[in-house]
Amino acid sequence: MAVSKININTDSELRTKVQSVLDDLGLDISTAVNIYFKQIVYKEAIPFEISKSKVIDLKQAKLGGWEGKIFMSPDFNEPMEEFKEYME
């Protein structure tokens, strides 16, 4: 397998943050980029959703790593009321 060198310009602060995360995962930047490239080839697409930033209502707390798909209801009783109505 022939090796090709790629030079990437990025913000120094971003690189430091990325390197810190990758260190925790036991990866270097080159390995992470190769994983990313392999996923592009495998999926024939960017391997994550690219979209405009969404404004999140601060009254709704984001939970876990579900990328903004699960939110806490501002009124904890609201789901229970809906369930009670469903059961009637």
HELIX and SHEET records of a PDB file:
HELIX    1   1 SER A   12  LEU A   25  1                                  14    
HELIX    2   2 ILE A   29  LYS A   43  1                                  15    
HELIX    3   3 ASN A   77  MET A   87  1                                  11    
END                                                                             
